[in-house]
Amino acid sequence: MSRVPGWLGRLGAGLTEMSERLDERRAEVDKDHTDHTDHPGHSDRPDHARRGEGAGHGGPAAPADAAPDAEAARPVRRPAPPAGRRPDPAEAVPWGVRVAAEAGWRLLVLAGTVWVLMRVISAVQLVVFAFVIALLVTALLQPTVARLTRRGVPRGPATALTAISGFVVIGLMGWFVTWQVMENIDTLSSQIQSGIDDLRDWLLKSPFHVTDKQINQIAKNLREAIGANTDQITSAGLEGVQVIIEALTGILLVFFSTLFLLYDGKRIWEWFLRLVPSAARPGVAGAGPRAWRTLTAYVRGTVLVALIDAIFIGIGIYFLDVPMAVPLAVFIFLFSFIPLVGAVASGALAVIVALVTQGVFTAVMTLVVVLAVQQIEGHVLQPFILGRAVRVHPLAVVLTVAAGGMVAGIGGAVVAVPLVAVTNTVVGYLRQYSLEVQGDGSADAVDENAEDPAHQG
């Protein structure tokens, strides 16, 4: 215990001596700095100036054209900090670490903003999805309104006629599918039972060596799984009432949003531009019409491709005597709005129906028809119809659809790809806009079009 105070005393004395030496060194540095400030012409003048003075007093003068070359060739050296003076902390940090820190906190702020935005969207998910679907429907119906207006029909009646007709067609498609399913449910049930029996016989005679005991065990496991989840199935049925109410609310929101976007889209767009800061308004005004053209091209191209898929696959499965060929074709049309994944799901549904109703051979032929049509779609139709209007890599499409489905289910998978396509267009235009503004010194070189995107051709 007696050594501790002595050790602390020696440490304190050493620190005191070090502090006195630092104070003396700092005083010397300040004195040198004061001397340089009082006599600025003694040592701070550049060498070429002193050489010029020597030449003026009779010394040899350097050529006049050699002085700039010598100055340009001389490396610029940064003055070292005075001895004993600590450098600036910002200069002591390596450049790479500073860049990483600057990018890091900006990414954290951006991630926090996106997280808050997603929380807000999830709270009003029904409203957001209704408005996004209304935008897609508006992009599909707006050309019809424009044609009717050019032919002399007032905008109000043209908007009402187009919107009502569009939703009536969509409603008739849903009613037709439901009607066909209800009309053929009994026949389909008997065909499915017969198909299951045929499939069982085929498995017993197949080279897979499946036994009757294994098939019975699989059937028993299915019955037990259904019985164990009876409560969940019942609760899902009770929740179906709430789902129906939300669906009806969403349909009404989509209808009225589409109606107002078709009729008053210009004033809505101008009101939105007034919310944008004035410094960013020219760029947003130019990006809006381009984003709308991209969305319109995507919707029109997707509808056309989906219609071609549904027609040709429907004709194929009709000639193969697959039950409910027309409802399956409608399902294929609707599922085609989910890129890549929708085509696979609808094709698999057609193959399963063919398998359990008509047998293995018909299922294989249905698979051939589906694959052939989808190959033509992917390699001919989409590049030709969509062209360069929607430039999204297939990997980005797959990842976007997966992320949208995980975040918001089927609705997220539907709107994910057009959202990415529009974002790609907007970001590309804003990057070009900023380069042109920096190059010209003003925003006059870029089209500051504030026209309503819902009225673009």
MOPEBEL-V935751 format. One line per field, one symbol per residue. psi: psi as a letter, one per 30 degrees, with the letter a starting at -180 (. if undefined). burial: b if it has 16 or more other ideal C-beta (glycine too) atoms within 10 Angstrom, else e. Layout:
psi->???
burial->???
This chain:
psi->fffeeeeeeeeeeeeeeeeeeeeeeeeeeeeeeeeeefiffeffklefeeeeeeefgflkklkeffeeeeeefkkkkkkkkkkfkklkeeffkleeeeeeeeeefeeeeeeeeeeeeeeeefeheeeeeeeeeeeeeeeefeeeeeeeefgfkleeeeeeeeeeeefeeeeeeeeeeeeeeeegeeeeeeeeeeeeeeeeeeeeflgfhkleeeeeeeeeeeeeeeefgeeeeeeeeeffeeeeeeeeeeeeeeeeeeeeeeeheeeeeeeeeffkkeefeeeeeefeeeeeeeeeeeeeeeeeeeeeeeeeeeeefefghklheeeeeeeeeefffjkdeeeeeeeeeeeeeeefefleeeeeeeeeeeeeeeeeeefeeeeeeebgejikkeeeeeeeeeeeeeegbeeeeefeeeeeeeeeeeeeeeeeeeeeeeefglgffkjijgkkffgk.
burial->eeeeeeeeeeeeeeeeeeeeeeeeeeeeeeeeeeeeeeeeeeeeeeeeeebeeeeeeeeeeeeeeeeeeeeeeeeeeeeeeeeeeeeeeeeeeeeeeeeeeeeeeeeeeeeeeeeeeeeeeeeebeebbbebbbbbbbbbbbebbbebeeeeeeeeebbeebbeebbeeeeeeeeebeebeeeeeeebeebbeebeebbeeeeeeeeeeeeeeeeeeeeeeeeeeeeeeeeeeeeeeeeeeeeeeeeeebeebbbebbbbbbbebeeebeeeeeeeeeeebbbbbbbbbbbbbbbbbbbbbbbebbebbbebbbebbeebebbbbebbbbbbbbbbbbbbbbbeebbeebbebbbbbbeeebbebbbebbeebbeebeeebbeebbeebbebeeeebeebbeebbeebeebbbbbbbbebbbebbbeebbeebeeebeeeeebeebeeebebbbbbe
